Amino acid sequence: MIQIVAGLAALVVLFFLVVIIRDVNRFVTIEYHIPCKGLKRSYCFAMLSDLHNKQFGEHNSRLLNAVDGCRPDSILVAGDMLTSQLPANYTPALETMKALAGKYPVYYANGNHEYRLKTDTYKYKNAYADYAGQLRRAGVVLLENGNVLLPDAGIRIFGAEIDMDYYKKLSRREMKVSYLNSLLGRPSSDEYNILIAHNPDYFKAYAAWGADLVLSGHVHGGIMRLPVLGGVLSPSLRLFPRYDGGLYTEEKASAEEKSRMILGRGLGTHTLPVRVFNPGELIVVRLDPERGS
């Protein structure tokens, strides 16, 4: 009996090891179609997040080919393309961003790993300055609490770079709309406002601020995904987080319009290379003018 139990346990462990190895080294392409009030023309973008220096094929060839196959108008990056570590290493992320910027407009908002690299110069020295400088020279638009207007489509893209206090483990700091106003200014009702905000926990605040569409990452799909229950663990160490991946809606301040959030499950891992029933995601979003708008 003991031998049977031990044998079954070994099979279960082997099964999960196979799943982890498979999911860590693959990604799926998820497509969303969003009707947009006031949009001037249809617009398609690919969203990447949480690459954490992962490479799918030599020089990320599999990922780059998948992006090309989607024929996007631009690339939007929702942060954590690298991992803040010592010695600092951002070669895979930089190489991937340069390759994309050679073909598409790329709009990049930082995640907590870029922000940590940027602000802790005692630990990381000039690593972020070098990384950001090379990105800009390649043509990548860094949205460090900045924005860019795409006039032909009527889209304005904002990139939120929030303080590390909003990423603390085992606690959740309240975010007020006034804080977002201080970082980003106020959105215009005459434009379709996309907010790239790495941490999805503050979707209600993003919606109240006025975002029409929020793009987030950070949660990695909850590391392991279970039927019905969804993602198991968030980076803040909360079990079964409310936001773990997919499309969400929230009322805006007017309560007459809805804000949407697309939460990508990311592409890579860090610290513990584990994904269970949770492959990486390349997100493709197709925005179309709402009928009658």
N, C-alpha and C positions, 0 to 999 in steps of 0.2 A: 504493500500500500504506500509506504513512504517513497519507494522508488517511482511509483506511478505519479504521485503528487509532485515529486522533484522533477520528473520528466515533463509534466504539464507546465510547471513553472518555468522551466528552461525554454519550452516552446513559446510561451507568452512573452518572455524576455526577448527571444529571438525575433518574434513578430514585431514587437515595438521597435527594436533596433533597425529592422528593415524599413519600417514606416518612417522613422526619424531620418535615416540616411536618404531615403527617397524624397521626402518632403523638403529637407534642407537644400537639396540640389535640384529642385525644379520650381517652376512658377507657372501660373495660369494667367490667361488674359481675360479680364472681366470688363464688360462694356455696359455703359449707362447712356440712356437717351433722356435728356432733360429739356422740357419745354420752358422757354425763357421769355418773360414779358419784357418788351422793349428792345430785344436783340435786333440788330440791323441785318444780320445774315447768319447762316449756319456756321458753326465753328467747332472744330474737333481738336482735342488735345490729349496727349498721353500724360498720365501722372505717375511719377515714381516717388517712392519713399522708403526709408529704412533699408537701404542697400547694405550699409555697414561693411563696405569694401568687398562684398561678395562678388565672385566672378562666375558667370554661367558660360563656360567655354572660354577659350583663349581670348584675352582682351574683351571679355563680355560679349563675344560674338552672338551668342544665342539671344541675349537680351536685346542687343542692338538690331538684330534682324527682325525680332518680333515687333519692335517699335516701328521699323520701316514698313512692315506689313500692314500696320494700322493707318498709314498715310496721314499723320496728324498735322495740323497747322502749326503747333508749337508743343513744347514740353514744359510741364509744370512740376516742380520738385518740392515735395513737402517735408524735406529735412532728413537728417541722419544718414546721409550718403556715405559718411565715414564713421569711424569709431574713435572716440577720444581715448587714446591709450599712449603708453610709453614703451618703446620709442614711438614718436608720432609717425603714423603711416597713413597716407591718403592717396597713394599712387593709383590703386584701382578706381577709386571714386573720381579722381581728377582725370584719369584716362578716359573713363566712360563719359564724363561731362564734356570733355573736349571733343570726343567723337560725335556726340549729339549736337553740340553747338556748331559743328562744321556743316550740319544739314538743316537745323531747325532753330528758330528763336527759342531760347531756354530761359525760363523765369524761375528763380531758385530762392526759396525761403528757408532759413536755418531751423534745425531741430535742436534739441538739448545738447547733442554731442558737438555740433558745430559751435553752439553758444559757449559751451564749457571750454572748448579749444580757444575760442576768441577772448574770453574774459580772464581765464587763469593763465596769464602770461608768465607768472612765476614758475609754473609747472611745465607749460608747453612752449614757452619762449615765443618765437615768432612764427610758429607753425601755421596758425590761422592766417596771418598776414600773407604768408607765402602762398597758401592754398587759395585764398580769396583773390590775390593778385593775379595768379595764373588763370583762374576762372574768368576774371574780367577781361584779361588780354585775349582769351579765347572767344569772347563775345557773350558770355553768360551774364544775364542781368540779375544781380543779387538784390533781393528785396529785404533789406534789414530795416524793418519798420518803414518801408517805402512802398511806392506803388507805380504802376505803369499803365498808360491808357492805350488800348487798341482801338483807334478811332473808327476804322472801317467796320468793326463788328459791334461797336458800342459797349465794349467790355473794359472795365478797369480791374486790374489784378493787384491786390494788396498782399504783402508778406508780413506776418506778425512774428516778432522776435521777443518772447516774453521772458521774464526773470526766472532764474532757477528755483525761486521759492514756489513757483507753480508746478514744479515737478517733484516735490518732496514725496518720499515714500510714507505710507501709512497715515497720510493726512492730506487734506485738500483745502487749499487756501481759496477764499472767496474772490472771484474776479468781478469787478464792477465795470460798467460801460464807460465810466469816466476814465478808467485806466486805459482801455482800448483807444478812447479819444485822444488821450495824451500821447500814445504811441503812434497812432495812424491818422489822426484827424477824423473827420466825419465823411461817410460815403455820400455820393450824390444820388438822388432819386432819378436822375436822368440817364444813369448808366447802369449796366448790369455788373454788380460788384461781386467779384470772386475773392475770397479771403483764404490764403494759404496759412493755416495755423496748425502747427505740428501736433499739439496736444488736444485731443477731442473732448476731454473732460469738461471743457468750458463752452460747449456748443450753445447753451442757452445765452451766455453773454455775447457770443459772436452774433447770434441771431438778433438779440436786442440792439446790438451796435448797428445792425443794418445789412449784414452780409446776405446776399441772395444765394450764394453757394459757398460752402466751406469745404476745403480739402485738408484732410488730416491723415496722420499715420500714428506712430509711436507705440501702439498697443501690440503690434505683431500678431494680431488675430487672437490674442490670449494664449499664445504658445501652443497649447493643446486645445482642440475643439471637440466637444461632445454633442451628440444628437440632442436637440431641444434646448439644452443648457447653454450651448455656444462656447465662447472662449472661457478658459479656466482662470487665467491669472493675468493681471495687468502689471505694467512696470512699477506702479505705486503699491504693488503687493495686495491688491484687492481681488478677492475671489469673484468670479463670474461678473466682470465689469459690464455696466450698462451698454457702453459703446465698445464693441470688439471688432467690427468690420461690417461694411455694407452701406446702405443708404438710409438716412434718418431725416426727419422733418421736425421743425420747431417753429412756433409762432414768432413773427417779428414784433417789434414794438407796437405797430399799428393794429396787430391782431387780425388784420384783414388779409395779410400776405404770409406766405410760408417761406422759411429759410430751409435749404436742404444742406445736408452734410454727407459727403462721400468719404468714408473712412477706409483707406487701403490697409491691407494686412501686411504690407511691407514686402521686401524682397530677401533680406538677409537676416542674420542673427548676430548677437554679440554676447560675450561672457560665456553663456551656455549655448552651444550650437544645437538647439532642439526645436523642432516643429513636429507636431503630431496631428495627423488628419488636417493639416493646415499649410498647404504649399504657399510659396510666395505669390504675390499678385502684381501684375502690370495692369494698371487701370487705364481704360480708354473712355473718354467722355465726349459725347456728341451733343452739342447744344443747338437747338432749333428755335426760331422765333415762334412764340405762342400765337396760335391763330387769333386774329382779331386785334393783335397788339401792334 
